[in-house]
Amino acid sequence: SVSSGETQKIEALIQDVRDLKDATFIRNGSAYNSKSAAIFLRRKWQANHSAIKTAREFIDKVATFSGTSGRP
């Protein structure tokens, strides 16, 4: 399971994405705002929770590519 410290880091990363108000995130060829991107990340984290132990794993296994298409 994820330690409380790593959970806090992952939560902080998701919040940082959400706070990027002027950013556009591209997911499988479609553009999304920061709030939608944060929701996607949270859902992906929840779906892959058992495989994620650290914030680094969250970035490497969840946040950097689409689980659907495999695209960055």
Gaussian input, Z-matrix of N, CA and C with variables (Angstrom, degrees):
# hf/3-21g

backbone

0 1
 N
 C     1     B1
 C     2     B2     1     A1
 N     3     B3     2     A2     1     D1
 C     4     B4     3     A3     2     D2
 C     5     B5     4     A4     3     D3
 N     6     B6     5     A5     4     D4
 C     7     B7     6     A6     5     D5
 C     8     B8     7     A7     6     D6
 N     9     B9     8     A8     7     D7
 C    10    B10     9     A9     8     D8
 C    11    B11    10    A10     9     D9
 N    12    B12    11    A11    10    D10
 C    13    B13    12    A12    11    D11
 C    14    B14    13    A13    12    D12
 N    15    B15    14    A14    13    D13
 C    16    B16    15    A15    14    D14
 C    17    B17    16    A16    15    D15
 N    18    B18    17    A17    16    D16
 C    19    B19    18    A18    17    D17
 C    20    B20    19    A19    18    D18
 N    21    B21    20    A20    19    D19
 C    22    B22    21    A21    20    D20
 C    23    B23    22    A22    21    D21
 N    24    B24    23    A23    22    D22
 C    25    B25    24    A24    23    D23
 C    26    B26    25    A25    24    D24
 N    27    B27    26    A26    25    D25
 C    28    B28    27    A27    26    D26
 C    29    B29    28    A28    27    D27
 N    30    B30    29    A29    28    D28
 C    31    B31    30    A30    29    D29
 C    32    B32    31    A31    30    D30
 N    33    B33    32    A32    31    D31
 C    34    B34    33    A33    32    D32
 C    35    B35    34    A34    33    D33
 N    36    B36    35    A35    34    D34
 C    37    B37    36    A36    35    D35
 C    38    B38    37    A37    36    D36
 N    39    B39    38    A38    37    D37
 C    40    B40    39    A39    38    D38
 C    41    B41    40    A40    39    D39
 N    42    B42    41    A41    40    D40
 C    43    B43    42    A42    41    D41
 C    44    B44    43    A43    42    D42
 N    45    B45    44    A44    43    D43
 C    46    B46    45    A45    44    D44
 C    47    B47    46    A46    45    D45
 N    48    B48    47    A47    46    D46
 C    49    B49    48    A48    47    D47
 C    50    B50    49    A49    48    D48
 N    51    B51    50    A50    49    D49
 C    52    B52    51    A51    50    D50
 C    53    B53    52    A52    51    D51
 N    54    B54    53    A53    52    D52
 C    55    B55    54    A54    53    D53
 C    56    B56    55    A55    54    D54
 N    57    B57    56    A56    55    D55
 C    58    B58    57    A57    56    D56
 C    59    B59    58    A58    57    D57
 N    60    B60    59    A59    58    D58
 C    61    B61    60    A60    59    D59
 C    62    B62    61    A61    60    D60
 N    63    B63    62    A62    61    D61
 C    64    B64    63    A63    62    D62
 C    65    B65    64    A64    63    D63
 N    66    B66    65    A65    64    D64
 C    67    B67    66    A66    65    D65
 C    68    B68    67    A67    66    D66
 N    69    B69    68    A68    67    D67
 C    70    B70    69    A69    68    D68
 C    71    B71    70    A70    69    D69
 N    72    B72    71    A71    70    D70
 C    73    B73    72    A72    71    D71
 C    74    B74    73    A73    72    D72
 N    75    B75    74    A74    73    D73
 C    76    B76    75    A75    74    D74
 C    77    B77    76    A76    75    D75
 N    78    B78    77    A77    76    D76
 C    79    B79    78    A78    77    D77
 C    80    B80    79    A79    78    D78
 N    81    B81    80    A80    79    D79
 C    82    B82    81    A81    80    D80
 C    83    B83    82    A82    81    D81
 N    84    B84    83    A83    82    D82
 C    85    B85    84    A84    83    D83
 C    86    B86    85    A85    84    D84
 N    87    B87    86    A86    85    D85
 C    88    B88    87    A87    86    D86
 C    89    B89    88    A88    87    D87
 N    90    B90    89    A89    88    D88
 C    91    B91    90    A90    89    D89
 C    92    B92    91    A91    90    D90
 N    93    B93    92    A92    91    D91
 C    94    B94    93    A93    92    D92
 C    95    B95    94    A94    93    D93
 N    96    B96    95    A95    94    D94
 C    97    B97    96    A96    95    D95
 C    98    B98    97    A97    96    D96
 N    99    B99    98    A98    97    D97
 C   100   B100    99    A99    98    D98
 C   101   B101   100   A100    99    D99
 N   102   B102   101   A101   100   D100
 C   103   B103   102   A102   101   D101
 C   104   B104   103   A103   102   D102
 N   105   B105   104   A104   103   D103
 C   106   B106   105   A105   104   D104
 C   107   B107   106   A106   105   D105
 N   108   B108   107   A107   106   D106
 C   109   B109   108   A108   107   D107
 C   110   B110   109   A109   108   D108
 N   111   B111   110   A110   109   D109
 C   112   B112   111   A111   110   D110
 C   113   B113   112   A112   111   D111
 N   114   B114   113   A113   112   D112
 C   115   B115   114   A114   113   D113
 C   116   B116   115   A115   114   D114
 N   117   B117   116   A116   115   D115
 C   118   B118   117   A117   116   D116
 C   119   B119   118   A118   117   D117
 N   120   B120   119   A119   118   D118
 C   121   B121   120   A120   119   D119
 C   122   B122   121   A121   120   D120
 N   123   B123   122   A122   121   D121
 C   124   B124   123   A123   122   D122
 C   125   B125   124   A124   123   D123
 N   126   B126   125   A125   124   D124
 C   127   B127   126   A126   125   D125
 C   128   B128   127   A127   126   D126
 N   129   B129   128   A128   127   D127
 C   130   B130   129   A129   128   D128
 C   131   B131   130   A130   129   D129
 N   132   B132   131   A131   130   D130
 C   133   B133   132   A132   131   D131
 C   134   B134   133   A133   132   D132
 N   135   B135   134   A134   133   D133
 C   136   B136   135   A135   134   D134
 C   137   B137   136   A136   135   D135
 N   138   B138   137   A137   136   D136
 C   139   B139   138   A138   137   D137
 C   140   B140   139   A139   138   D138
 N   141   B141   140   A140   139   D139
 C   142   B142   141   A141   140   D140
 C   143   B143   142   A142   141   D141
 N   144   B144   143   A143   142   D142
 C   145   B145   144   A144   143   D143
 C   146   B146   145   A145   144   D144
 N   147   B147   146   A146   145   D145
 C   148   B148   147   A147   146   D146
 C   149   B149   148   A148   147   D147
 N   150   B150   149   A149   148   D148
 C   151   B151   150   A150   149   D149
 C   152   B152   151   A151   150   D150
 N   153   B153   152   A152   151   D151
 C   154   B154   153   A153   152   D152
 C   155   B155   154   A154   153   D153
 N   156   B156   155   A155   154   D154
 C   157   B157   156   A156   155   D155
 C   158   B158   157   A157   156   D156
 N   159   B159   158   A158   157   D157
 C   160   B160   159   A159   158   D158
 C   161   B161   160   A160   159   D159
 N   162   B162   161   A161   160   D160
 C   163   B163   162   A162   161   D161
 C   164   B164   163   A163   162   D162
 N   165   B165   164   A164   163   D163
 C   166   B166   165   A165   164   D164
 C   167   B167   166   A166   165   D165
 N   168   B168   167   A167   166   D166
 C   169   B169   168   A168   167   D167
 C   170   B170   169   A169   168   D168
 N   171   B171   170   A170   169   D169
 C   172   B172   171   A171   170   D170
 C   173   B173   172   A172   171   D171
 N   174   B174   173   A173   172   D172
 C   175   B175   174   A174   173   D173
 C   176   B176   175   A175   174   D174
 N   177   B177   176   A176   175   D175
 C   178   B178   177   A177   176   D176
 C   179   B179   178   A178   177   D177
 N   180   B180   179   A179   178   D178
 C   181   B181   180   A180   179   D179
 C   182   B182   181   A181   180   D180
 N   183   B183   182   A182   181   D181
 C   184   B184   183   A183   182   D182
 C   185   B185   184   A184   183   D183
 N   186   B186   185   A185   184   D184
 C   187   B187   186   A186   185   D185
 C   188   B188   187   A187   186   D186
 N   189   B189   188   A188   187   D187
 C   190   B190   189   A189   188   D188
 C   191   B191   190   A190   189   D189
 N   192   B192   191   A191   190   D190
 C   193   B193   192   A192   191   D191
 C   194   B194   193   A193   192   D192
 N   195   B195   194   A194   193   D193
 C   196   B196   195   A195   194   D194
 C   197   B197   196   A196   195   D195
 N   198   B198   197   A197   196   D196
 C   199   B199   198   A198   197   D197
 C   200   B200   199   A199   198   D198
 N   201   B201   200   A200   199   D199
 C   202   B202   201   A201   200   D200
 C   203   B203   202   A202   201   D201
 N   204   B204   203   A203   202   D202
 C   205   B205   204   A204   203   D203
 C   206   B206   205   A205   204   D204
 N   207   B207   206   A206   205   D205
 C   208   B208   207   A207   206   D206
 C   209   B209   208   A208   207   D207
 N   210   B210   209   A209   208   D208
 C   211   B211   210   A210   209   D209
 C   212   B212   211   A211   210   D210
 N   213   B213   212   A212   211   D211
 C   214   B214   213   A213   212   D212
 C   215   B215   214   A214   213   D213

   B1=1.4566
   B2=1.5247
   B3=1.2969
   B4=1.4583
   B5=1.5244
   B6=1.3281
   B7=1.4605
   B8=1.5196
   B9=1.3125
   B10=1.4694
   B11=1.5288
   B12=1.3260
   B13=1.4631
   B14=1.5181
   B15=1.3225
   B16=1.4662
   B17=1.5325
   B18=1.3270
   B19=1.4639
   B20=1.5204
   B21=1.3179
   B22=1.4664
   B23=1.5264
   B24=1.3167
   B25=1.4698
   B26=1.5231
   B27=1.3291
   B28=1.4618
   B29=1.5266
   B30=1.3185
   B31=1.4684
   B32=1.5307
   B33=1.3202
   B34=1.4639
   B35=1.5280
   B36=1.3254
   B37=1.4654
   B38=1.5303
   B39=1.3322
   B40=1.4640
   B41=1.5256
   B42=1.3226
   B43=1.4713
   B44=1.5313
   B45=1.3165
   B46=1.4714
   B47=1.5263
   B48=1.3213
   B49=1.4688
   B50=1.5239
   B51=1.3139
   B52=1.4713
   B53=1.5276
   B54=1.3160
   B55=1.4601
   B56=1.5299
   B57=1.3197
   B58=1.4639
   B59=1.5262
   B60=1.3108
   B61=1.4733
   B62=1.5265
   B63=1.3159
   B64=1.4587
   B65=1.5284
   B66=1.3142
   B67=1.4624
   B68=1.5240
   B69=1.3113
   B70=1.4609
   B71=1.5215
   B72=1.3081
   B73=1.4534
   B74=1.5190
   B75=1.3292
   B76=1.4579
   B77=1.5241
   B78=1.3183
   B79=1.4642
   B80=1.5203
   B81=1.3120
   B82=1.4653
   B83=1.5343
   B84=1.3366
   B85=1.4473
   B86=1.5205
   B87=1.3218
   B88=1.4653
   B89=1.5181
   B90=1.3366
   B91=1.4650
   B92=1.5269
   B93=1.3308
   B94=1.4570
   B95=1.5193
   B96=1.3221
   B97=1.4574
   B98=1.5283
   B99=1.3197
   B100=1.4651
   B101=1.5260
   B102=1.3221
   B103=1.4688
   B104=1.5266
   B105=1.3281
   B106=1.4650
   B107=1.5178
   B108=1.3287
   B109=1.4623
   B110=1.5236
   B111=1.3255
   B112=1.4611
   B113=1.5277
   B114=1.3291
   B115=1.4708
   B116=1.5217
   B117=1.3346
   B118=1.4684
   B119=1.5235
   B120=1.3367
   B121=1.4664
   B122=1.5218
   B123=1.3246
   B124=1.4665
   B125=1.5314
   B126=1.3193
   B127=1.4686
   B128=1.5269
   B129=1.3400
   B130=1.4610
   B131=1.5236
   B132=1.3320
   B133=1.4571
   B134=1.5253
   B135=1.3065
   B136=1.4618
   B137=1.5234
   B138=1.3172
   B139=1.4610
   B140=1.5289
   B141=1.3251
   B142=1.4671
   B143=1.5204
   B144=1.3012
   B145=1.4670
   B146=1.5297
   B147=1.3150
   B148=1.4690
   B149=1.5247
   B150=1.3252
   B151=1.4641
   B152=1.5230
   B153=1.3289
   B154=1.4631
   B155=1.5180
   B156=1.3266
   B157=1.4684
   B158=1.5250
   B159=1.3333
   B160=1.4640
   B161=1.5325
   B162=1.3248
   B163=1.4645
   B164=1.5320
   B165=1.3149
   B166=1.4711
   B167=1.5245
   B168=1.3343
   B169=1.4614
   B170=1.5275
   B171=1.3264
   B172=1.4594
   B173=1.5263
   B174=1.3145
   B175=1.4620
   B176=1.5289
   B177=1.3270
   B178=1.4632
   B179=1.5286
   B180=1.3377
   B181=1.4621
   B182=1.5274
   B183=1.3356
   B184=1.4599
   B185=1.5233
   B186=1.3243
   B187=1.4593
   B188=1.5266
   B189=1.3098
   B190=1.4633
   B191=1.5241
   B192=1.3373
   B193=1.4563
   B194=1.5239
   B195=1.3134
   B196=1.4583
   B197=1.5231
   B198=1.3064
   B199=1.4552
   B200=1.5191
   B201=1.3199
   B202=1.4567
   B203=1.5228
   B204=1.3216
   B205=1.4711
   B206=1.5271
   B207=1.3430
   B208=1.4642
   B209=1.5119
   B210=1.3503
   B211=1.4536
   B212=1.5185
   B213=1.3407
   B214=1.4793
   B215=1.5273
   A1=110.02
   A2=115.90
   A3=122.41
   A4=109.31
   A5=116.99
   A6=119.95
   A7=109.56
   A8=117.00
   A9=119.85
   A10=110.92
   A11=117.28
   A12=120.51
   A13=111.94
   A14=117.20
   A15=121.07
   A16=110.63
   A17=116.99
   A18=120.30
   A19=109.98
   A20=117.50
   A21=121.40
   A22=110.93
   A23=117.35
   A24=121.02
   A25=110.65
   A26=117.16
   A27=120.89
   A28=109.92
   A29=116.69
   A30=120.40
   A31=110.42
   A32=117.30
   A33=121.54
   A34=110.82
   A35=117.22
   A36=120.78
   A37=110.84
   A38=116.58
   A39=120.50
   A40=110.22
   A41=117.31
   A42=120.76
   A43=110.79
   A44=116.79
   A45=120.01
   A46=110.67
   A47=117.05
   A48=120.41
   A49=109.86
   A50=116.23
   A51=120.78
   A52=111.60
   A53=117.15
   A54=122.19
   A55=114.01
   A56=118.89
   A57=122.58
   A58=109.34
   A59=116.25
   A60=122.87
   A61=113.85
   A62=118.83
   A63=121.40
   A64=113.04
   A65=117.42
   A66=121.20
   A67=111.06
   A68=115.04
   A69=122.43
   A70=106.76
   A71=116.13
   A72=121.72
   A73=108.57
   A74=115.35
   A75=121.17
   A76=108.10
   A77=115.21
   A78=121.74
   A79=107.53
   A80=116.81
   A81=122.94
   A82=111.87
   A83=115.55
   A84=121.13
   A85=115.54
   A86=118.57
   A87=121.83
   A88=109.87
   A89=116.25
   A90=122.23
   A91=109.95
   A92=115.49
   A93=122.22
   A94=109.47
   A95=116.43
   A96=120.50
   A97=109.55
   A98=116.19
   A99=121.19
   A100=112.54
   A101=117.34
   A102=120.25
   A103=110.39
   A104=116.67
   A105=120.53
   A106=111.40
   A107=116.79
   A108=120.52
   A109=110.75
   A110=117.01
   A111=120.71
   A112=110.70
   A113=117.01
   A114=120.38
   A115=110.00
   A116=118.18
   A117=121.33
   A118=110.92
   A119=116.56
   A120=120.26
   A121=111.26
   A122=116.85
   A123=120.18
   A124=110.39
   A125=117.50
   A126=121.01
   A127=111.42
   A128=115.73
   A129=118.98
   A130=110.74
   A131=116.77
   A132=120.35
   A133=109.63
   A134=117.11
   A135=120.84
   A136=111.16
   A137=117.10
   A138=121.22
   A139=112.55
   A140=117.08
   A141=121.79
   A142=112.53
   A143=116.42
   A144=121.96
   A145=113.13
   A146=117.15
   A147=119.57
   A148=112.98
   A149=117.79
   A150=121.14
   A151=112.82
   A152=117.44
   A153=121.95
   A154=110.16
   A155=116.09
   A156=120.81
   A157=112.23
   A158=116.76
   A159=120.54
   A160=110.29
   A161=115.38
   A162=120.53
   A163=110.08
   A164=117.88
   A165=121.45
   A166=110.25
   A167=117.72
   A168=120.59
   A169=110.77
   A170=117.40
   A171=121.04
   A172=109.98
   A173=116.59
   A174=120.72
   A175=110.12
   A176=116.81
   A177=121.66
   A178=113.74
   A179=117.51
   A180=121.21
   A181=114.34
   A182=117.44
   A183=120.03
   A184=112.71
   A185=117.49
   A186=121.17
   A187=115.12
   A188=119.17
   A189=119.50
   A190=115.12
   A191=118.22
   A192=119.57
   A193=109.92
   A194=114.78
   A195=121.27
   A196=109.67
   A197=116.40
   A198=120.52
   A199=111.96
   A200=116.41
   A201=122.28
   A202=111.14
   A203=116.15
   A204=120.20
   A205=113.32
   A206=116.74
   A207=120.63
   A208=112.90
   A209=117.89
   A210=121.69
   A211=111.40
   A212=116.54
   A213=119.59
   A214=111.77
   D1=163.01
   D2=-177.95
   D3=-80.72
   D4=133.91
   D5=176.91
   D6=-69.97
   D7=160.29
   D8=-179.30
   D9=-62.79
   D10=-35.18
   D11=178.35
   D12=-65.02
   D13=-42.06
   D14=178.59
   D15=-70.26
   D16=-36.78
   D17=175.53
   D18=-60.00
   D19=-43.14
   D20=178.64
   D21=-62.46
   D22=-39.48
   D23=178.45
   D24=-64.51
   D25=-43.74
   D26=179.82
   D27=-65.10
   D28=-43.97
   D29=177.13
   D30=-59.45
   D31=-40.69
   D32=179.38
   D33=-64.87
   D34=-39.87
   D35=177.79
   D36=-62.46
   D37=-45.38
   D38=179.27
   D39=-63.80
   D40=-40.60
   D41=178.38
   D42=-65.51
   D43=-38.67
   D44=177.47
   D45=-60.94
   D46=-42.31
   D47=176.89
   D48=-61.81
   D49=-46.75
   D50=-179.64
   D51=-59.10
   D52=-35.33
   D53=-177.00
   D54=-78.50
   D55=-6.16
   D56=179.65
   D57=-82.03
   D58=70.74
   D59=-170.77
   D60=-59.14
   D61=-33.02
   D62=-177.46
   D63=-92.77
   D64=4.06
   D65=-177.73
   D66=-89.50
   D67=151.04
   D68=172.41
   D69=-119.08
   D70=131.37
   D71=-179.70
   D72=-109.28
   D73=133.50
   D74=-179.01
   D75=-103.66
   D76=125.34
   D77=179.08
   D78=-131.65
   D79=114.39
   D80=179.49
   D81=51.94
   D82=41.81
   D83=175.40
   D84=84.89
   D85=-2.93
   D86=178.94
   D87=-110.51
   D88=145.57
   D89=-178.98
   D90=-92.55
   D91=140.53
   D92=179.19
   D93=-135.69
   D94=153.06
   D95=175.23
   D96=-81.67
   D97=174.96
   D98=-175.16
   D99=-64.38
   D100=-36.42
   D101=179.78
   D102=-63.83
   D103=-45.42
   D104=178.09
   D105=-64.14
   D106=-39.96
   D107=178.58
   D108=-61.24
   D109=-42.16
   D110=179.06
   D111=-64.37
   D112=-39.13
   D113=177.83
   D114=-63.64
   D115=-44.67
   D116=176.73
   D117=-57.48
   D118=-46.74
   D119=-178.65
   D120=-61.78
   D121=-43.62
   D122=-179.78
   D123=-62.72
   D124=-43.92
   D125=179.55
   D126=-63.77
   D127=-41.54
   D128=178.30
   D129=-64.71
   D130=-39.36
   D131=177.95
   D132=-62.52
   D133=-45.96
   D134=179.49
   D135=-61.06
   D136=-41.08
   D137=-179.28
   D138=-69.29
   D139=-25.78
   D140=-177.30
   D141=-114.79
   D142=18.68
   D143=-172.52
   D144=-52.56
   D145=-41.42
   D146=-176.16
   D147=-68.15
   D148=-21.62
   D149=-178.84
   D150=-94.07
   D151=-4.84
   D152=-175.31
   D153=-110.69
   D154=121.53
   D155=179.96
   D156=-114.83
   D157=-21.74
   D158=-175.68
   D159=-137.32
   D160=164.28
   D161=176.01
   D162=-62.85
   D163=-36.92
   D164=177.67
   D165=-61.46
   D166=-43.83
   D167=177.33
   D168=-63.94
   D169=-37.40
   D170=176.74
   D171=-58.70
   D172=-45.76
   D173=179.15
   D174=-64.68
   D175=-49.76
   D176=-174.27
   D177=-70.37
   D178=-37.03
   D179=-172.75
   D180=-101.48
   D181=-17.76
   D182=-174.18
   D183=-123.48
   D184=-50.63
   D185=-165.81
   D186=-83.37
   D187=-17.15
   D188=-171.03
   D189=-99.53
   D190=-3.52
   D191=-179.84
   D192=-155.51
   D193=162.62
   D194=177.89
   D195=-82.33
   D196=128.05
   D197=174.98
   D198=-70.50
   D199=-22.14
   D200=-179.84
   D201=-77.49
   D202=-52.49
   D203=-174.76
   D204=-102.99
   D205=-19.93
   D206=-175.15
   D207=81.65
   D208=0.78
   D209=-179.18
   D210=-79.91
   D211=147.68
   D212=177.58
   D213=-61.11

